[in-house]
């Protein structure tokens, strides 16, 4: 996965009302608008990392297709 995909995902999350924070160790965490879900967002080295991020976010209530379309 490249940085462009991650930036687009972060932009879509922010547009949907999610909050992105980076931990002291450099890991990104996505916080849902209702505050109930905290999802780690990784920047892995292959295409599966992006899909895994979207799947974790979907389980937490984020619909990437709806925001990204």
N, C-alpha and C positions, 0 to 999 in steps of 0.2 A: 504494500500500500504506500502511496506517496503522500506527501504533506498536503497536496491540493485536495485530495479526498477528505482528509481530516478537517481542513479549513472549511470546506463546503458543509460537512456534517455539523461542525460547531456553529456555523452561520444559521443552518436550518434549526438547530436546537434553540439558539437565542431567539430566532423569529417566533418559535412556538412557545416562548416564555420560560425555557429552561435556563439554568444558570450554570456556567462552566467555571470551575476553579482548578488551579494547578497547585498540587501539594508541594511541600518543601523539597521533596525528592524529585519533582518534575513530572508527576503523574497527573493526568487530567481526570477530574471527577465531574459528572453531570448531575445536577440536582433538579428534580422535577418541580413544576410550578406549585404543586400542592405540598411540597416538602416531604412527601412520604417515601420517595425513591431516590436512592443515590446509586449511580451507575458508573463504574470505572470505564473510561474510554482509552483504549490502547492505540498506539501507533505502531503496529506490527510491521514486519517486513514483507508481507505478501497480501494478496487479494482477499484471503480468508479472514484476515483481521478486521477489515472493514465490514464484511458481512456479519461477523460475530458481534461487532459493536452494534450494528443496526438491530440484530436479533435481541440482544440484551435490552436495548432501549425500547424495542417493541413490547417486550414483556413488561416493561415499566410504564407503558401507556403512550409512548411516542410513535407517531406514524410518519416515517420518513417520506414515503411516497406521496402522502397528502400535502406535506409542506414543500417537498422538493419539486413536485410536478408543476 
